[in-house]
Amino acid sequence: MSGLNFESVCRDLVYSEIGFTIYHRPMVIRVQIGDFMEGFKDSTLVDSFQEAAEWLDAKAREHFPDSWYVTGRAYSTDENGVATATLVNPERARTAEPPNVNFREFT
């Protein structure tokens, strides 16, 4: 994958509440991805910020397939706890149907 913008990937991960860290050291960049509930799920060393963007994008799709980052959908619930999905980022959408989410489990 080429053409990913590092700043856009980072911004979209933040909006999706997907956690990541980037440690820039001479000659190497350490990248980690995860979430605030479960901690880091994966890490690697890369040589450039472009490689970091590509790795973060691939790992977000692998570990968080139902996230806004991957689907382009934002989720909300009504007063009865029924989940609705709104396509807010068509560029990111890769699935036609939102995942089956029961928000009552989280309240």
C-alpha positions in Angstrom: 0.0 0.0 0.0 1.3 3.4 -0.9 0.0 6.9 -0.7 -1.3 6.7 2.9 -0.8 10.0 4.6 0.8 9.6 8.0 -1.0 12.5 9.6 -4.4 11.3 8.3 -3.9 7.8 9.5 -3.0 9.0 13.0 -5.9 11.5 13.1 -8.4 8.8 12.0 -7.0 6.3 14.6 -7.5 8.9 17.3 -11.1 9.6 16.2 -11.7 5.8 16.2 -10.3 5.6 19.8 -7.7 3.2 18.6 -4.5 3.7 20.7 -1.1 3.8 19.2 2.4 5.0 20.1 5.3 6.0 18.0 8.8 6.2 19.4 11.3 7.9 17.0 14.9 7.0 17.7 17.9 7.4 15.5 17.7 4.9 12.6 14.5 3.3 13.7 10.8 4.0 14.6 9.0 1.8 17.1 5.2 1.6 16.5 2.5 0.0 18.7 -1.2 -0.3 18.4 -4.0 -1.3 20.8 -6.8 0.2 22.8 -7.3 1.7 26.2 -9.2 -1.3 27.6 -6.8 -4.2 26.5 -3.5 -2.4 26.0 -1.2 -2.9 23.1 -2.0 -5.7 20.7 0.9 -5.5 18.3 4.2 -3.7 17.8 7.0 -3.4 15.2 10.0 -1.5 14.1 10.0 0.4 10.9 12.4 2.7 9.0 10.1 5.6 8.0 6.9 7.3 8.9 5.4 6.1 5.6 6.0 2.5 6.7 4.5 3.4 10.1 1.4 4.6 8.4 1.1 1.5 6.3 1.7 -0.8 9.3 -0.8 1.1 11.5 -3.4 1.0 8.7 -3.0 -2.8 8.2 -3.1 -3.6 11.9 -6.1 -1.4 12.6 -8.0 -3.3 9.9 -6.8 -6.6 11.4 -7.4 -5.9 15.1 -10.4 -3.5 14.9 -12.5 -4.6 11.8 -15.7 -3.0 13.2 -14.1 0.4 14.1 -14.9 3.7 12.5 -11.4 3.6 11.1 -12.2 0.6 9.0 -16.0 0.9 8.3 -16.4 4.6 8.2 -19.4 4.3 10.4 -20.3 6.0 13.6 -22.5 4.1 16.1 -25.1 5.5 18.5 -28.1 4.2 20.4 -31.6 5.5 20.9 -33.4 5.6 24.3 -34.3 1.9 23.9 -30.7 0.8 23.4 -31.1 0.1 19.7 -27.9 0.6 17.8 -27.9 2.6 14.6 -25.0 3.2 12.2 -24.4 6.3 10.2 -21.9 6.4 7.4 -19.8 9.4 8.3 -16.7 8.6 6.3 -17.4 7.1 2.9 -13.7 7.0 2.0 -13.1 4.5 4.8 -16.2 2.3 4.3 -15.4 -1.2 3.1 -18.5 -3.0 4.2 -22.1 -2.5 3.1 -23.7 -3.5 6.3 -22.8 -2.4 9.8 -21.6 -5.0 12.3 -24.2 -6.5 14.6 -23.7 -4.6 17.8 -25.9 -4.8 20.9 -25.2 -1.7 22.9 -27.2 -2.9 25.8 -24.3 -5.1 26.8 -22.2 -2.0 27.4 -24.7 0.0 29.6 
